[in-house]
């Protein structure tokens, strides 16, 4: 019998860990640099989009609880290959994302302690290793860890917001749109990285003890909490002008804590950032492991990854592959001297198409004029409106489709 180990509070913790994670640690500074004070409009728009989006994903997960998550929904709606391509999109989105997650935590530490690039990369690999170990030994470990780490995350964010309130200066909101309104759209594409995670929990839906009740409840609680925290952090980042330099862009919370409390707080924040990024990596490795297993089971990944461990029921080979993929990303980023901005559009350009196709599946799978169908329709339209702001980065999904076609024709011969 399959081990169902995720309860309501563990589910909420996984949502918060997956969505707030590394994005909340650096994107308020990055988006403020892109669009100035008007970036808060970008955050509001994305938060509004995420209410119907999260609700639709929750209903899809409840109706089709499967390790394949979004790939399963799309496969049921549009056929075998489109479903597999969505699986590839999401797999690469989250796998590359783990590079960003681990490097974010490592960057906070390097800024606090003055570490070298080599030491920063070692910390990033350490974060990935911890996430891999927790998932290697089963979902119950992952859920409990997420609950603890999400609590640490909430405490850190609330402290950063409240401690910075006295330092807010209203003149920092003027001019409101220094870089033009198109920059607001560009900031929206970056912000989507912070909200990738609703689909991650879909791959874990079959692990919920009471999926009919807990998935929907967990979603609504998470959307409200996450929305309030993101807006608050964006507001204080702009109000305190904590953006514009590399340090403030990539570690605004660390800068805020250092300025308001002192260097000791910056060190504590760095330690908590590592913990938070470990929680994010933990949640996404859990999701990627289940998705990779599903793709292997369906024949679009090597069959060797579809073997389950006899005791835990976890596809441990897939866990190892996910971690190795992310570690390779860390090393590649260092060798090519890439920045977050260079690699951020890889997961976001793929992720937005995962959302569009998943919402298209919702439109087809739900009964017309029901609330879930309407949520899918609204989300589908809103996500389509975001696409033009990705500009040439939208070619990334085209490359992934080409790789999928090559694998399906030749890969099965090499990797049976």
C-alpha positions, -999 to 999 in steps of 0.1 A, spaced: 0 0 0 13 35 -9 25 56 20 3 87 23 22 110 47 13 146 39 -13 162 61 -29 197 59 -1 215 78 27 196 60 9 205 27 8 242 36 45 240 46 54 224 13 35 251 -7 52 279 13 87 263 11 83 257 -27 69 291 -36 85 316 -11 119 299 -11 148 315 -29 127 340 -49 116 359 -19 152 362 -8 164 382 -39 136 391 -63 122 421 -45 156 438 -51 160 426 -87 125 437 -97 129 471 -80 160 476 -101 141 467 -132 110 488 -128 117 510 -98 88 517 -74 64 505 -101 76 470 -95 51 468 -67 24 469 -95 41 439 -111 39 420 -78 2 429 -74 -6 417 -110 12 384 -105 -4 378 -71 -39 384 -86 -31 359 -114 -21 333 -89 -54 332 -71 -73 315 -100 -41 297 -111 -35 281 -77 -72 272 -74 -72 255 -108 -40 235 -100 -55 224 -67 -86 211 -83 -66 194 -111 -44 177 -84 -75 166 -64 -92 152 -95 -61 136 -111 -37 127 -82 -7 113 -99 31 116 -97 31 132 -131 14 163 -119 10 189 -147 22 164 -173 -6 140 -164 -33 168 -168 -20 178 -202 -15 142 -214 -52 135 -205 -63 165 -225 -39 168 -255 -23 135 -259 8 115 -251 36 137 -266 22 171 -255 19 157 -220 55 144 -221 68 178 -234 51 196 -205 68 171 -182 101 180 -198 94 217 -195 86 214 -158 115 190 -151 141 214 -166 123 244 -150 127 230 -116 160 213 -122 176 246 -134 157 263 -106 176 243 -80 208 259 -93 193 293 -85 179 281 -52 212 267 -39 233 297 -52 209 321 -35 215 306 -1 252 304 -8 254 340 -19 238 352 14 265 333 33 293 346 11 282 382 16 280 378 53 313 360 58 333 372 28 337 337 12 353 331 -21 335 319 -53 348 283 -46 335 283 -11 302 297 -23 298 268 -47 306 243 -20 278 258 1 254 255 -29 264 218 -33 259 213 4 223 227 2 215 203 -27 230 174 -9 208 179 22 177 181 0 187 149 -17 193 130 15 160 140 30 141 128 -1 163 97 -5 147 84 28 111 92 20 83 117 18 76 117 56 110 132 62 105 158 35 71 169 48 83 173 84 114 192 73 93 216 52 71 223 82 101 234 103 118 254 75 86 272 65 82 284 101 118 298 100 111 315 67 80 332 80 98 345 111 127 359 90 104 377 66 82 392 93 113 404 112 127 420 80 95 438 72 87 451 108 123 461 115 125 481 83 92 500 87 108 530 106 134 534 78 109 538 50 111 571 32 82 581 10 104 600 -14 118 567 -24 86 560 -43 91 590 -65 94 589 -95 71 559 -95 78 547 -131 114 557 -138 120 531 -165 87 532 -184 57 509 -182 72 481 -203 97 475 -174 66 466 -153 59 438 -178 95 427 -177 95 425 -139 63 404 -141 83 377 -161 110 377 -134 84 375 -106 69 344 -121 100 326 -108 88 333 -72 54 317 -79 64 285 -95 54 259 -70 16 253 -73 23 227 -100 51 212 -78 26 200 -52 4 184 -79 31 158 -83 27 150 -46 -11 150 -45 -12 112 -42 8 115 -10 -19 136 8 -38 118 36 -70 136 28 -66 151 -7 -103 160 -12 -101 185 17 -65 193 24 -53 203 -11 -79 231 -15 -76 243 21 -38 243 18 -39 262 -14 -61 290 -2 -42 295 31 -9 295 12 -21 320 -15 -32 345 12 0 342 33 23 343 4 6 372 -13 7 394 19 44 385 25 55 393 -11 37 426 -11 51 436 23 86 427 13 84 446 -20 70 476 -2 98 478 24 125 471 -3 114 501 -23 107 522 8 142 517 21 158 519 -13 174 485 -8 182 478 -44 205 490 -72 238 472 -62 247 436 -66 246 430 -29 212 446 -24 197 430 -55 208 395 -46 204 397 -8 180 425 1 168 409 33 204 405 44 211 442 37 179 452 55 187 432 86 223 444 86 212 481 83 184 479 109 199 455 136 236 452 128 262 429 112 252 401 137 217 401 122 232 399 87 250 367 98 219 352 113 200 361 82 226 343 61 223 311 82 185 313 79 188 319 42 207 286 38 179 269 59 152 284 37 169 275 4 173 240 17 136 238 23 129 251 -12 153 226 -27 137 199 -6 102 205 -18 112 207 -55 135 177 -54 105 158 -40 83 170 -68 110 164 -95 116 129 -82 79 120 -86 77 137 -120 109 119 -133 95 86 -121 62 93 -139 80 103 -172 101 71 -169 70 50 -164 54 66 -194 85 60 -216 97 95 -221 126 91 -197 150 61 -194 132 32 -177 160 28 -153 146 57 -132 112 40 -128 124 15 -103 110 20 -67 129 12 -36 114 -19 -19 111 -3 16 104 34 11 86 32 -23 109 61 -34 126 61 -69 160 67 -54 178 66 -87 157 96 -98 166 115 -66 203 110 -74 198 121 -110 180 153 -99 207 162 -75 235 155 -100 217 177 -126 214 206 -102 251 203 -91 261 203 -127 241 235 -131 260 251 -102 294 242 -117 283 254 -152 272 287 -138 306 292 -121 326 281 -152 307 303 -176 305 332 -150 267 334 -154 245 357 -133 210 351 -119 196 373 -147 214 351 -173 198 319 -161 165 331 -146 147 333 -179 154 296 -186 130 283 -159 105 312 -163 101 309 -200 95 271 -197 73 275 -166 49 300 -181 42 274 -209 36 247 -183 10 270 -168 -6 279 -201 -9 242 -212 -20 231 -177 -48 258 -177 -57 247 -212 -61 212 -198 -82 225 -170 -105 242 -195 -110 209 -213 -112 186 -183 -135 206 -160 -172 210 -166 -180 242 -183 -192 272 -162 -180 256 -129 -157 276 -107 -127 254 -115 -133 258 -152 -137 295 -149 -104 297 -129 -86 278 -156 -100 300 -184 -90 333 -166 -56 319 -157 -50 308 -193 -58 342 -207 -37 361 -182 -7 339 -187 -10 343 -225 -9 381 -220 25 377 -202 42 359 -231 52 389 -252 74 402 -223 97 372 -225 108 384 -260 136 361 -274 137 339 -243 106 322 -255 129 303 -279 141 283 -249 109 260 -250 115 255 -287 150 241 -279 136 218 -253 110 205 -277 137 197 -302 157 178 -275 125 158 -266 121 148 -303 157 138 -306 154 116 -274 122 100 -286 138 91 -319 173 82 -308 175 83 -270 156 51 -264 182 32 -283 210 46 -262 191 47 -229 166 18 -230 
